[in-house]
Amino acid sequence: MDNPKTPNTKLAIVPVIAMFFMFAMISFVTNMAAPFGNIWKNNYEWSGMLGNLMNFLAYLIMGIPAGKLMSRIGYKKTALWALGVGFVGMLVQYLSSLVGAETATFSVGGQPVMLNFIIYLLGAFICGFCVCMLNTVVNPMLNLLGGGGNRGNQLIQTGGTLNSLTGTLTPLLVGALIGTVTERTAMSDVAPLLFIAMGVFALAFLVILFVAIPEPGQTGAARTAATDGKKYSAWSFRHLVLGVVAIFFYVGIEVGIPAELNFYLTDDPLCGAAIGGAVAAIYWLLMMVGRAASAAISGKVSTRAQLSTVAIAAIALVVVAILMPSDIRVSMPGYSVENGFQMFQVPISALFLVLCGLCTSLMWGTIFNLSVEGLGRYTEQASGIFMMMVVGGGVMPLIQNAIAGAVGYMGSYWLVVAMLAYILFYALAGSKNVNTDIPVE
């Protein structure tokens, strides 16, 4: 039976569209960090994934506080705060393009670090707070607007598809604006994209401000409070603890595969940043396809079977990509300012890596569902923990990038294989609830 507080969806079309819009913005903002790294690693060789790390580090700090904030001030006000924070984050990143690079604040390995880079990292960190807060609001709100059940899940899947669409467009747009990376490439080259983002945040703020957003009768925090002082917590469940590690690795995989591929193709003498961004965008496009396919089969195929299958397939694709000779090339679509869209010759490894998007598209939802299965009143607490573990999207790609500097781009993907192997273990064994004796009502 639907929640009586759930609004008539015919009257809730504007809030639904607003949530879809914010769902798309999450990926739009998040996927700027890795291609922006192409700008900074030209000046600081070690900095390619540092902006990405700052973006995801905010999740570790803001994950649980965002949930508590939502319980105190509601969905709408939390969304408004998130949009305001996002506008500030984009503005700070733009300001980094206006600050001269003459003043060094400190040095790393004897190399001076300029003030404009510090400002950029601050902007990336602020944007991380924004997307964490948006993530906290959007998923439960879409479920509420859909009335829960299959209808609510359908809205979330649709929002996830739009999320993948903007994830496809962002590296493509950044690559087109940067073009070929040279010593003169700077944040000012992507200023139009930053202005677009600020405009989108401002528009979304106004829409949410004047739209009636329904609030649930009882928040997750209120339910979680019922567990205070009890013997157990979400951490008492083994399958949740192992799932938290799986989510940490998964986000690292999802971000690391296309980000390192972008760097690899940018440094390829026959490709460049524009082609690298376009090819990486195909990965996010295939994630959109995979999510749509998962929504179609989830009623017939078990979550555990889906996760096991895509983990095995992803391992096979990445291993083949690593072992393929770099001189073998295939045609893939790309974009250049001079010639527009056309087919470009890229290393065949790129083809196998972008195909992983079909596999990673299913992993977040399946890992989350398996991890919270049977948690009952501990589910909200588990959700806050999961939001913190999104920091893996900053930590693991940074480690992979460091490995790439030591052994080469393709060699760094052995780390991805190891993380995928853990996810396969989780699907086959780690996801089983062995703590069924814990009361959850």
C-alpha positions in Angstrom: 0.0 0.0 0.0 1.3 3.4 -0.9 2.3 5.9 1.8 -0.6 8.2 2.3 1.7 11.1 2.3 2.9 10.3 -1.2 1.6 12.9 -3.6 -0.4 12.2 -6.7 2.4 11.7 -9.3 0.3 13.6 -11.9 0.7 16.7 -9.6 4.3 15.9 -8.8 5.7 16.1 -12.3 7.7 19.3 -11.6 9.4 17.9 -8.5 10.2 14.7 -10.4 11.8 16.6 -13.2 13.7 18.7 -10.7 15.1 15.5 -9.0 16.0 14.1 -12.4 17.8 17.4 -13.1 19.8 17.1 -9.9 20.6 13.5 -10.5 22.1 14.5 -13.8 24.1 17.3 -12.2 25.8 14.9 -9.7 27.6 13.1 -12.6 28.1 16.4 -14.5 30.0 17.9 -11.5 31.8 14.7 -10.5 33.1 13.9 -14.0 34.7 17.3 -14.4 37.5 16.5 -12.0 39.4 13.7 -13.9 39.5 15.5 -17.3 40.5 18.8 -15.6 43.5 16.8 -14.4 44.8 16.9 -17.9 45.2 20.7 -17.4 47.1 20.5 -14.2 49.3 17.4 -14.8 50.9 19.4 -17.5 52.3 21.6 -14.8 52.4 19.1 -11.9 53.1 15.5 -13.1 51.8 14.1 -9.8 48.6 16.0 -9.8 46.4 14.3 -12.5 44.0 12.7 -10.0 44.4 15.1 -7.1 41.4 17.2 -7.9 39.4 14.0 -8.2 40.6 13.0 -4.8 39.5 16.3 -3.3 36.1 15.8 -4.8 35.6 12.4 -3.3 37.3 13.2 0.0 34.4 15.4 0.8 32.1 12.3 0.9 34.2 10.9 3.7 33.6 14.0 5.7 30.1 14.9 4.7 28.4 11.5 4.2 26.9 11.0 7.7 26.4 14.8 8.4 24.5 15.2 5.2 22.0 12.5 6.4 21.7 14.2 9.7 21.2 17.6 8.0 18.4 16.2 5.9 16.7 14.8 9.0 16.8 18.2 10.7 15.9 20.7 7.9 14.2 18.4 5.4 14.8 17.4 1.8 14.0 20.7 0.2 16.3 22.8 2.3 19.1 20.3 2.1 18.8 20.4 -1.7 18.9 24.2 -1.7 22.0 24.2 0.5 23.6 21.6 -1.8 22.9 23.7 -4.9 24.3 26.8 -3.2 27.4 25.0 -2.2 27.8 23.7 -5.8 27.6 27.2 -7.2 30.3 28.4 -4.8 32.5 25.4 -5.8 32.3 26.1 -9.5 32.9 29.8 -8.8 36.1 29.0 -6.8 37.3 26.7 -9.6 36.8 29.6 -12.1 38.6 32.0 -9.8 41.7 29.7 -10.1 41.9 30.7 -13.8 42.0 34.4 -12.8 44.8 34.1 -10.3 48.3 34.5 -11.6 50.6 31.4 -11.3 53.6 33.5 -10.1 53.2 32.9 -6.4 54.3 29.6 -5.0 52.8 28.6 -1.6 55.0 25.5 -1.0 56.9 22.9 -2.9 56.5 19.1 -3.5 59.6 17.2 -4.3 61.4 20.5 -5.0 58.6 21.6 -7.4 56.8 24.8 -6.5 53.0 24.6 -6.1 51.2 27.7 -7.3 48.4 29.5 -5.6 46.0 29.0 -8.6 46.3 25.2 -8.1 45.5 25.4 -4.4 42.4 27.5 -5.3 41.3 24.9 -7.8 41.7 22.1 -5.3 39.6 24.1 -2.8 36.9 24.4 -5.5 36.9 20.7 -6.2 36.6 20.0 -2.5 33.6 22.3 -2.2 32.0 20.6 -5.2 32.4 17.3 -3.4 30.3 18.6 -0.5 27.6 19.5 -3.1 27.4 16.2 -4.8 27.4 14.3 -1.5 24.4 16.3 -0.3 22.6 15.9 -3.6 23.2 12.2 -3.5 21.7 12.1 0.0 18.5 13.8 -1.2 17.8 12.6 -4.7 17.6 8.8 -4.3 15.1 8.7 -1.4 13.1 11.6 -2.8 12.6 10.0 -6.1 11.5 6.8 -4.3 9.0 9.0 -2.3 7.7 10.8 -5.3 7.1 7.4 -7.0 5.2 6.0 -4.1 7.9 3.5 -3.3 8.0 -0.1 -4.7 8.5 -0.7 -8.4 7.3 2.8 -9.3 9.8 4.5 -7.0 12.6 2.2 -8.3 11.6 3.1 -11.9 12.1 6.8 -11.2 15.5 6.1 -9.6 16.6 4.0 -12.6 15.5 6.8 -14.9 17.4 9.3 -12.9 20.4 7.0 -13.0 20.2 6.8 -16.8 20.3 10.7 -17.0 23.2 10.6 -14.6 25.1 8.4 -17.0 24.1 10.7 -19.9 25.8 13.7 -18.3 28.7 11.5 -17.3 29.1 10.9 -21.0 28.9 14.5 -22.1 31.2 16.0 -19.4 34.6 14.4 -20.5 33.5 15.0 -24.2 32.9 18.7 -23.5 36.1 19.2 -21.5 38.1 17.4 -24.1 36.6 19.5 -26.9 37.4 22.8 -25.0 40.9 21.7 -24.1 41.8 20.3 -27.5 45.5 19.5 -27.5 47.3 19.8 -24.2 50.2 22.3 -24.4 52.2 24.3 -21.9 49.6 27.1 -22.4 46.6 25.0 -21.5 44.9 26.5 -18.5 41.6 26.5 -16.5 40.6 29.5 -18.6 40.1 27.1 -21.5 37.2 25.4 -19.8 35.7 28.6 -18.4 32.6 28.3 -20.6 31.8 24.9 -19.0 32.2 26.4 -15.6 29.9 29.2 -16.5 27.3 26.7 -17.8 27.6 24.7 -14.5 27.1 27.9 -12.4 24.1 28.8 -14.5 22.6 25.3 -14.1 23.1 25.5 -10.3 21.4 28.9 -10.1 18.5 27.7 -12.3 18.0 24.6 -10.3 18.1 26.6 -7.0 15.3 28.8 -8.3 13.2 25.8 -9.5 13.6 23.9 -6.2 12.9 27.1 -4.2 9.5 27.6 -5.8 8.5 23.9 -6.2 6.6 22.1 -3.4 8.8 19.2 -2.4 7.0 16.6 -0.2 8.7 15.5 3.0 8.4 12.0 4.4 6.4 11.5 7.6 9.4 10.0 9.4 13.0 10.5 8.4 15.7 7.9 8.2 17.5 9.5 11.1 14.4 9.2 13.3 14.3 5.5 12.6 18.0 5.1 13.2 17.7 6.9 16.5 15.6 3.9 17.7 18.8 1.8 17.6 20.6 4.1 20.0 21.8 2.4 23.1 21.1 -1.1 21.6 23.5 -4.0 21.6 23.8 -4.0 17.8 24.4 -1.6 15.0 24.7 -1.8 11.2 28.4 -2.8 11.8 27.2 -6.0 13.4 26.3 -7.5 10.1 29.2 -9.2 8.3 27.7 -8.8 4.8 27.4 -5.1 5.3 31.0 -4.7 6.5 32.3 -6.7 3.5 29.8 -4.7 1.2 31.3 -1.4 2.5 34.7 -2.5 1.3 33.1 -3.6 -2.0 31.5 -0.2 -2.5 34.8 1.5 -1.7 36.5 -0.5 -4.4 33.6 -0.2 -6.9 33.7 3.6 -7.0 37.4 3.4 -7.4 36.9 1.1 -10.4 34.1 3.1 -11.9 36.2 6.4 -11.8 39.6 4.9 -12.4 39.0 3.0 -15.6 37.9 5.9 -17.8 40.1 8.5 -16.0 43.3 6.6 -16.5 42.2 5.8 -20.1 41.7 9.5 -20.7 45.3 10.2 -19.5 46.6 7.3 -21.6 45.0 8.5 -24.8 45.9 12.2 -24.0 49.6 11.2 -23.9 49.3 9.1 -27.1 50.9 11.0 -30.0 48.1 10.0 -32.4 45.2 11.0 -30.0 45.3 13.9 -27.6 42.9 15.3 -24.9 39.9 15.7 -27.3 40.0 12.2 -28.5 40.8 10.9 -25.0 37.8 12.7 -23.6 35.5 11.4 -26.4 36.6 7.8 -26.0 36.2 8.0 -22.2 32.7 9.4 -22.8 31.8 6.1 -24.6 32.5 4.3 -21.3 29.8 6.5 -19.5 27.5 6.0 -22.5 27.7 2.3 -22.1 27.0 2.6 -18.4 23.8 4.3 -19.3 23.0 1.4 -21.6 23.8 -1.1 -18.9 21.6 0.5 -16.3 18.7 0.5 -18.7 19.2 -3.2 -19.5 19.5 -4.0 -15.8 16.2 -2.3 -15.1 14.6 -4.5 -17.8 15.9 -7.8 -16.4 16.0 -7.2 -12.6 12.6 -8.7 -12.1 13.7 -12.1 -13.6 17.5 -12.3 -12.8 18.7 -12.3 -9.2 20.9 -9.5 -7.9 23.7 -11.9 -6.9 23.7 -13.5 -10.4 23.9 -10.1 -12.1 26.8 -8.9 -9.9 28.7 -12.2 -10.4 28.3 -12.1 -14.1 29.4 -8.5 -14.6 32.4 -9.0 -12.3 33.7 -12.0 -14.3 33.1 -10.1 -17.6 34.9 -7.0 -16.3 37.9 -9.0 -15.1 38.2 -10.7 -18.5 37.9 -7.3 -20.4 40.5 -5.6 -18.2 43.0 -8.5 -18.4 42.7 -8.6 -22.2 43.2 -4.8 -22.4 46.4 -5.1 -20.3 47.8 -7.9 -22.4 47.0 -6.4 -25.8 50.0 -4.9 -27.7 49.9 -1.1 -27.8 50.6 -1.0 -31.6 47.4 -2.7 -32.5 44.8 0.0 -33.2 41.1 0.1 -33.9 38.7 2.9 -35.1 36.6 4.6 -32.4 34.6 7.8 -32.6 36.2 11.0 -31.4 36.0 14.8 -31.7 38.5 17.5 -32.6 38.0 21.2 -32.9 39.4 21.2 -36.4 37.6 18.2 -37.8 34.5 17.7 -35.6 33.3 14.2 -35.1 35.1 11.4 -36.9 36.7 8.0 -36.5 40.1 8.0 -34.9 42.7 5.2 -34.5 43.3 4.3 -30.9 45.0 1.4 -29.1 42.8 -1.6 -29.1 43.1 -1.7 -25.3 40.8 1.4 -25.2 38.0 -0.7 -26.8 38.1 -3.3 -24.1 38.3 -0.8 -21.3 35.3 1.2 -22.5 33.3 -2.0 -22.7 33.7 -2.3 -19.0 31.1 0.4 -18.7 28.4 -2.2 -19.4 29.7 -4.1 -16.4 30.3 -1.3 -13.8 26.8 0.1 -14.6 25.2 -2.6 -12.5 27.6 -2.7 -9.6 26.5 0.2 -7.3 22.9 -0.9 -7.1 23.6 -4.6 -6.8 26.2 -4.2 -4.1 24.0 -1.8 -2.2 21.0 -4.1 -2.4 22.9 -7.1 -1.2 24.6 -5.2 1.6 21.4 -3.8 3.2 19.4 -7.0 2.7 17.9 -8.0 6.1 19.1 -4.9 7.9 15.6 -3.6 8.7 15.9 -0.6 11.1 19.7 -0.4 10.5 19.3 0.4 6.8 19.5 4.2 7.2 22.6 3.9 9.3 24.1 1.6 6.6 23.2 4.2 3.9 25.2 6.9 5.7 28.2 4.6 5.9 27.9 3.8 2.2 27.9 7.5 1.3 31.2 7.9 3.2 32.7 5.0 1.2 32.2 6.9 -2.0 35.6 8.4 -1.1 37.0 5.3 -2.8 36.5 7.1 -6.1 39.2 9.5 -5.0 41.6 7.3 -3.2 41.9 4.3 -5.5 42.3 6.2 -8.8 45.0 8.3 -7.1 46.8 5.1 -6.2 46.3 3.7 -9.7 47.7 7.0 -11.2 50.8 6.6 -9.0 51.2 3.0 -10.2 50.8 4.2 -13.8 53.7 6.6 -13.2 55.9 3.7 -12.1 54.9 0.9 -14.4 52.9 2.5 -17.2 49.2 3.1 -17.8 48.2 -0.4 -18.7 50.2 -1.9 -15.9 48.2 0.2 -13.4 45.0 -1.7 -14.4 46.2 -4.8 -12.4 44.9 -2.8 -9.4 41.5 -2.7 -11.1 41.6 -6.5 -11.6 42.4 -7.0 -7.9 39.4 -4.8 -6.9 37.1 -6.6 -9.3 38.2 -10.0 -7.9 37.1 -8.8 -4.5 33.7 -7.8 -5.8 33.4 -11.2 -7.4 34.2 -12.8 -4.0 31.5 -10.6 -2.4 28.9 -11.6 -5.0 29.6 -15.3 -4.5 30.2 -15.6 -0.8 30.6 -12.3 1.1 27.1 -11.0 0.5 25.4 -13.8 2.4 23.7 -12.7 5.6 25.2 -14.8 8.4 23.7 -12.7 11.2 20.1 -13.6 10.9 19.9 -13.9 14.7 20.1 -10.1 15.1 16.7 -8.5 15.7 16.0 -5.9 13.0 12.4 -4.8 13.8 
